[in-house]
Amino acid sequence: MAMSSPLWVAPTFLSRPSSNISRSITYKRCRSSASNFFSQSDMEQPLMKGQKLMEFPHLTAAHKDLMNDQGTSQGSLHIRRGLPSSHIDFVLASWLHLKVPTGSAMNITNLQAYLKSSTDVPHFQFELVQCSPTYFILFLDITPRKDLVLYPNYLKTFYEEAQLETLRQRLEQVPETKPYLSSSLYFRGVVSPTGILVSIKCEEVGGTDRCEEIIREHVSPIAHDVMVIWLEKYFSGATVGVTERAELEKRDLLVKTRAIEMDLSSSLPLQFGQEVANRVLSVIKGVLGV
């Protein structure tokens, strides 16, 4: 997803950074010593058209284009709050470079956009995991904020009419992609019916060049199309009532809390040590309100 995406050319969604709501965090655990290095600073300028959100130093060229000191584990986290007048709660972007016991490394890029309870438009989720130079896992979705059985019009408005299933099927036509089944039953229940969760393997034919081509020619344009659809729904979404807002807040809080418990509370201490993990988790929990 190139930075020409509409999210990046419309900075009025996002507030000017301040010390308590917008954090750009870099953290790493150095190979040469047992001590941890952690730096934290506030962004000085708002994100403007054409400006890169952050750098991802360990990614392949196509992977960098999509999202646009060697240590054991490294990462960066950037969180921006939405303006008080907008439905955007916050946008979170991160990259992680994780060493595994076998000596190989995983590179993870993540972009999430969470909305306030003033609207029922789904959240935006993107994650690309490079397990090896020839093996990737992609998760791309606008995650529902209502039960799709109890609210069939929600399913129709945000998924059926948006033709998201067409995009999912388009990516599945690429021979190297296969459906990826998460081991987490909870995660499977959170993903929408049109969510894209696939593995991309180019180990037998084409190798790294073929993986680069798939990300550049297929993953990137499809991710862009999903974001455009999400933005269209954002602009056309209506403000919800007080009762419905309370229901959305409850569901959103449960999803956010569960995400921290499953993904971060266990993995960050292993990769960066408990001290760094506690500081990063403190910032994330503060923004998420959990």
C-alpha positions as CSV (number, residue, x, y, z in Angstrom):
1,M,0.0,0.0,0.0
2,A,1.9,3.0,-1.2
3,M,1.8,6.3,0.7
4,S,-0.4,7.8,-2.1
5,S,-3.3,6.0,-0.4
6,P,-6.1,8.4,0.5
7,L,-5.4,7.9,4.2
8,W,-2.1,9.7,3.8
9,V,-3.3,12.6,1.7
10,A,-6.0,13.5,4.1
11,P,-4.1,14.5,7.3
12,T,-7.1,16.5,8.7
13,F,-8.2,13.2,10.2
14,L,-5.3,13.3,12.6
15,S,-4.6,15.7,15.4
16,R,-1.3,17.6,15.8
17,P,0.8,15.4,18.0
18,S,1.1,16.1,21.7
19,S,3.1,14.5,24.5
20,N,0.3,12.4,25.9
21,I,-1.5,11.1,22.8
22,S,0.9,10.7,19.9
23,R,4.0,8.6,20.4
24,S,6.7,7.5,18.1
25,I,8.5,4.7,19.9
26,T,11.6,2.7,18.9
27,Y,12.7,-0.3,20.9
28,K,15.3,-3.0,20.4
29,R,17.2,-5.6,22.3
30,C,20.9,-5.6,21.4
31,R,22.8,-8.7,20.5
32,S,26.0,-7.5,22.1
33,S,24.7,-7.1,25.7
34,A,21.9,-8.1,28.0
35,S,20.8,-4.5,28.5
36,N,17.9,-3.1,26.6
37,F,17.9,0.1,24.6
38,F,14.7,2.1,24.5
39,S,14.1,5.6,23.0
40,Q,10.8,7.5,22.9
41,S,10.1,10.9,21.3
42,D,7.1,12.9,20.3
43,M,6.6,13.7,16.6
44,E,7.3,17.4,15.9
45,Q,5.2,17.9,12.8
46,P,1.9,16.5,11.6
47,L,1.9,13.9,8.9
48,M,1.6,15.7,5.5
49,K,1.0,14.6,2.0
50,G,3.8,12.5,0.6
51,Q,5.6,12.2,3.9
52,K,6.5,8.7,5.0
53,L,5.0,7.5,8.2
54,M,8.0,5.5,9.3
55,E,10.9,3.4,8.0
56,F,11.1,-0.4,8.0
57,P,14.8,-1.2,7.7
58,H,14.7,-5.0,7.5
59,L,12.0,-5.4,4.8
60,T,12.4,-6.3,1.2
61,A,11.9,-3.5,-1.4
62,A,8.4,-4.5,-2.3
63,H,7.5,-4.9,1.4
64,K,8.9,-1.5,2.2
65,D,6.9,0.1,-0.7
66,L,3.8,-1.5,0.6
67,M,4.1,0.0,4.0
68,N,6.5,2.2,3.4
69,D,21.8,-1.5,13.4
70,Q,21.4,-5.1,13.4
71,G,20.1,-6.4,16.8
72,T,18.4,-9.5,18.1
73,S,15.0,-7.9,18.0
74,Q,14.0,-4.4,16.9
75,G,10.8,-2.5,16.3
76,S,9.0,0.8,16.0
77,L,5.5,1.9,17.0
78,H,3.7,5.0,15.9
79,I,0.3,6.0,17.2
80,R,-1.7,9.1,16.1
81,R,-5.0,10.3,17.6
82,G,-7.8,11.5,15.5
83,L,-9.2,15.0,15.7
84,P,-11.9,15.5,18.3
85,S,-14.3,16.4,15.5
86,S,-13.6,13.2,13.5
87,H,-14.7,9.6,13.9
88,I,-11.1,8.4,13.9
89,D,-10.0,7.2,17.4
90,F,-6.4,6.5,16.4
91,V,-4.1,5.1,13.8
92,L,-1.4,2.6,14.8
93,A,1.5,1.6,12.6
94,S,4.4,-0.6,13.6
95,W,7.2,-2.8,12.3
96,L,9.0,-5.6,14.2
97,H,12.2,-7.5,13.3
98,L,12.2,-10.6,15.5
99,K,15.0,-13.2,15.7
100,V,13.9,-16.8,16.3
101,P,15.9,-19.6,18.0
102,T,16.7,-21.2,14.6
103,G,18.7,-18.2,13.6
104,S,16.2,-16.9,11.1
105,A,14.1,-13.7,11.5
106,M,10.5,-12.6,11.1
107,N,9.6,-9.1,9.8
108,I,6.1,-7.8,10.6
109,T,4.5,-4.7,9.4
110,N,1.1,-3.6,10.8
111,L,-1.4,-0.8,10.1
112,Q,-4.6,-0.4,12.1
113,A,-7.2,2.3,12.2
114,Y,-9.7,2.3,15.0
115,L,-12.9,4.4,15.0
116,K,-14.8,6.0,17.8
117,S,-18.2,4.8,19.0
118,S,-19.8,7.8,17.3
119,T,-19.9,5.7,14.1
120,D,-20.4,2.0,13.5
121,V,-18.1,1.8,10.5
122,P,-15.7,-1.2,10.8
123,H,-12.1,-0.8,11.9
124,F,-9.3,-1.2,9.3
125,Q,-6.7,-3.9,9.8
126,F,-3.5,-4.8,7.8
127,E,-0.7,-7.0,8.7
128,L,2.1,-8.6,6.6
129,V,4.4,-11.1,8.1
130,Q,7.6,-12.2,6.4
131,C,8.4,-15.6,7.9
132,S,11.2,-16.1,5.4
133,P,12.4,-14.5,2.1
134,T,9.9,-16.8,0.3
135,Y,7.1,-17.1,2.8
136,F,4.6,-14.4,3.8
137,I,1.3,-14.3,5.7
138,L,-1.2,-11.5,4.9
139,F,-4.1,-10.4,7.0
140,L,-6.3,-7.6,5.5
141,D,-9.8,-6.8,6.7
142,I,-12.3,-4.2,7.8
143,T,-13.4,-5.9,11.1
144,P,-17.0,-5.8,12.0
145,R,-18.2,-4.0,15.1
146,K,-21.6,-5.6,15.3
147,D,-22.9,-9.2,15.3
148,L,-23.6,-9.9,11.6
149,V,-26.4,-12.3,12.4
150,L,-28.2,-9.9,14.7
151,Y,-27.6,-7.0,12.3
152,P,-28.0,-8.3,8.7
153,N,-28.2,-4.7,7.3
154,Y,-24.7,-4.2,8.7
155,L,-23.5,-7.2,6.7
156,K,-25.2,-5.9,3.6
157,T,-23.9,-2.3,3.9
158,F,-20.3,-2.9,4.7
159,Y,-19.5,-6.2,3.1
160,E,-22.0,-7.3,0.5
161,E,-22.6,-4.0,-1.3
162,A,-18.9,-3.1,-1.0
163,Q,-17.9,-6.1,-3.1
164,L,-15.1,-7.0,-0.7
165,E,-15.6,-10.7,-1.6
166,T,-14.5,-9.9,-5.1
167,L,-11.1,-8.6,-3.8
168,R,-10.6,-11.7,-1.6
169,Q,-11.3,-14.0,-4.6
170,R,-9.0,-12.0,-6.8
171,L,-6.0,-12.6,-4.5
172,E,-6.9,-16.3,-4.1
173,Q,-6.5,-16.7,-7.9
174,V,-2.7,-16.2,-7.5
175,P,-1.3,-19.8,-7.5
176,E,1.2,-19.1,-4.7
177,T,-1.5,-18.0,-2.2
178,K,-3.4,-20.4,0.0
179,P,-6.0,-19.7,2.8
180,Y,-4.2,-19.4,6.1
181,L,-6.0,-20.9,9.1
182,S,-5.2,-19.2,12.4
183,S,-4.8,-21.5,15.4
184,S,-6.8,-19.0,17.5
185,L,-10.6,-19.7,17.4
186,Y,-11.2,-16.3,18.9
187,F,-9.3,-14.6,16.0
188,R,-11.4,-16.5,13.5
189,G,-14.5,-15.2,15.2
190,V,-13.4,-11.6,15.0
191,V,-12.5,-11.6,11.3
192,S,-15.2,-10.6,8.8
193,P,-16.6,-13.1,6.2
194,T,-14.7,-11.2,3.5
195,G,-11.4,-10.9,5.5
196,I,-8.3,-11.9,3.6
197,L,-6.0,-14.3,5.5
198,V,-3.6,-16.1,3.2
199,S,-0.1,-17.5,3.1
200,I,2.2,-16.7,0.1
201,K,4.8,-19.3,-0.6
202,C,7.3,-19.1,-3.4
203,E,9.8,-21.7,-2.2
204,E,9.5,-24.0,-5.3
205,V,9.1,-21.6,-8.2
206,G,10.4,-18.0,-8.5
207,G,11.8,-17.6,-5.0
208,T,12.2,-14.1,-3.6
209,D,11.7,-12.4,-7.0
210,R,8.3,-14.0,-7.3
211,C,7.3,-13.0,-3.8
212,E,8.3,-9.5,-4.5
213,E,6.2,-9.5,-7.7
214,I,3.1,-10.9,-5.8
215,I,3.4,-8.2,-3.1
216,R,3.9,-5.4,-5.7
217,E,1.4,-6.5,-8.3
218,H,-1.3,-8.2,-6.2
219,V,-1.1,-7.5,-2.5
220,S,-0.4,-3.8,-2.8
221,P,-3.3,-2.9,-5.2
222,I,-5.8,-5.1,-3.3
223,A,-4.8,-3.5,0.0
224,H,-5.2,-0.1,-1.6
225,D,-8.7,-1.0,-2.9
226,V,-9.8,-2.3,0.5
227,M,-8.6,1.0,2.1
228,V,-10.5,3.1,-0.5
229,I,-13.6,1.1,0.2
230,W,-13.1,1.6,4.0
231,L,-12.6,5.4,3.5
232,E,-15.8,5.6,1.4
233,K,-17.7,3.9,4.1
234,Y,-16.2,6.2,6.7
235,F,-17.3,9.3,4.8
236,S,-20.8,7.9,4.2
237,G,-21.3,6.5,7.7
238,A,-23.9,8.1,9.9
239,T,-23.5,9.2,13.6
240,V,-25.0,6.6,15.9
241,G,-27.4,7.2,18.9
242,V,-26.5,7.1,22.5
243,T,-27.7,3.5,23.2
244,E,-25.9,2.1,20.2
245,R,-22.8,4.0,21.1
246,A,-22.7,2.3,24.5
247,E,-22.9,-1.1,22.8
248,L,-20.1,-0.3,20.4
249,E,-17.9,0.9,23.2
250,K,-18.4,-2.3,25.1
251,R,-17.6,-4.5,22.1
252,D,-14.6,-2.4,21.0
253,L,-13.1,-2.5,24.5
254,L,-13.4,-6.3,24.7
255,V,-11.7,-6.7,21.3
256,K,-8.9,-4.3,22.2
257,T,-8.3,-5.9,25.5
258,R,-8.2,-9.4,24.0
259,A,-5.8,-8.3,21.3
260,I,-3.3,-7.1,23.9
261,E,-3.6,-10.3,26.0
262,M,-3.2,-12.6,23.0
263,D,-0.7,-10.7,20.8
264,L,1.4,-8.4,22.9
265,S,1.5,-9.3,26.6
266,S,3.1,-12.7,25.9
267,S,5.3,-11.9,22.9
268,L,6.9,-8.5,23.8
269,P,8.6,-9.7,27.0
270,L,10.1,-12.6,25.2
271,Q,11.6,-10.5,22.4
272,F,12.5,-7.2,24.2
273,G,12.6,-8.0,27.9
274,Q,10.0,-7.2,30.6
275,E,11.1,-3.6,31.2
276,V,10.8,-2.6,27.6
277,A,7.6,-4.6,27.2
278,N,6.0,-2.9,30.2
279,R,6.8,0.6,28.8
280,V,5.5,-0.2,25.4
281,L,2.4,-1.9,26.7
282,S,1.7,1.1,29.0
283,V,1.6,3.5,26.0
284,I,-0.6,1.1,24.0
285,K,-3.0,0.5,26.8
286,G,-3.2,4.2,27.4
287,V,-4.2,4.9,23.9
288,L,-6.6,1.9,23.7
289,G,-8.2,2.9,27.0
290,V,-7.8,-0.6,28.5
